[in-house]
Amino acid sequence: MDDNLLTVRDAARLKDISRTAVYAAIAQGRLPHVTVLGKIGLLKSDVIAWTPQGHRSGRPAGRPMSAEAKARISEAQKLRWAKRKLEKKG
């Protein structure tokens, strides 16, 4: 699409929200759009000016995760994957 025309996916990435939230705003008439060859197009200026309802921009307030916490989460995820793999074999 044109540089000034965004896809739903591009708009969601720009606003750091889900595509579902963008589709909901379109359906509710809060975000103007055009349809080009069956695809939804959004003007970049409209997306930039639009503020999603009930959405706070950026990371929620609080302390950022420490490297140690991230490592624990990653290790826990690896254990879950290994457990699922064993369950599938058995």
C-alpha positions as CSV (number, residue, x, y, z in Angstrom):
1,M,0.0,0.0,0.0
2,D,0.9,3.7,-0.3
3,D,3.2,5.2,2.4
4,N,0.3,7.2,3.8
5,L,-2.1,4.2,3.8
6,L,-1.6,1.6,6.4
7,T,-2.9,-2.0,6.8
8,V,-4.6,-3.1,10.0
9,R,-1.5,-4.9,11.0
10,D,0.7,-1.8,10.4
11,A,-1.8,0.3,12.4
12,A,-1.7,-2.2,15.3
13,R,2.1,-2.2,15.3
14,L,2.2,1.6,15.2
15,K,-0.1,1.9,18.2
16,D,1.3,-1.2,20.0
17,I,-2.1,-2.8,20.3
18,S,-3.8,-5.9,18.8
19,R,-5.3,-6.1,15.4
20,T,-8.6,-7.0,17.1
21,A,-8.6,-3.6,18.8
22,V,-8.1,-1.8,15.4
23,Y,-10.9,-3.9,13.8
24,A,-13.2,-3.0,16.8
25,A,-12.5,0.7,16.4
26,I,-13.3,0.5,12.7
27,A,-16.5,-1.4,13.3
28,Q,-17.6,1.2,15.9
29,G,-16.8,4.0,13.5
30,R,-14.1,5.5,15.7
31,L,-11.4,5.0,13.1
32,P,-12.1,6.0,9.5
33,H,-11.0,3.6,6.8
34,V,-11.2,2.9,3.1
35,T,-11.4,-0.5,1.3
36,V,-9.0,-1.1,-1.5
37,L,-9.4,-4.3,-3.5
38,G,-11.0,-5.9,-0.5
39,K,-8.3,-4.8,1.9
40,I,-8.9,-2.3,4.7
41,G,-6.7,0.8,4.4
42,L,-6.2,3.4,7.1
43,L,-4.7,6.9,6.6
44,K,-1.5,7.2,8.7
45,S,-2.5,10.6,9.9
46,D,-5.9,9.2,11.2
47,V,-4.1,6.4,13.0
48,I,-1.6,8.7,14.6
49,A,-4.4,11.1,15.8
50,W,-6.5,8.2,17.1
51,T,-6.3,7.2,20.7
52,P,-7.5,3.7,21.5
53,Q,-10.2,3.7,24.3
54,G,-9.2,2.1,27.5
55,H,-5.6,1.7,26.3
56,R,-2.6,3.3,28.1
57,S,0.3,3.9,25.8
58,G,3.6,2.3,26.7
59,R,4.5,-0.2,29.3
60,P,2.3,-0.3,32.5
61,A,3.8,1.5,35.5
62,G,6.0,-0.6,37.7
63,R,9.5,-1.9,37.8
64,P,11.1,-3.3,34.7
65,M,11.9,-7.0,34.7
66,S,15.4,-7.9,35.9
67,A,17.6,-10.1,33.7
68,E,17.3,-12.8,36.4
69,A,13.5,-12.7,36.2
70,K,13.6,-13.0,32.4
71,A,16.0,-15.9,32.7
72,R,13.7,-17.7,35.1
73,I,10.8,-17.2,32.8
74,S,12.8,-18.5,29.9
75,E,13.9,-21.6,31.9
76,A,10.4,-22.3,33.0
77,Q,9.2,-22.1,29.4
78,K,11.9,-24.6,28.3
79,L,10.8,-27.0,31.0
80,R,7.1,-26.8,29.9
81,W,8.1,-27.5,26.3
82,A,10.2,-30.5,27.3
83,K,7.3,-31.8,29.4
84,R,4.9,-31.5,26.5
85,K,7.4,-33.2,24.2
86,L,7.6,-36.2,26.6
87,E,3.8,-36.3,26.9
88,K,3.4,-36.5,23.1
89,K,5.9,-39.4,22.9
90,G,4.2,-41.4,25.7
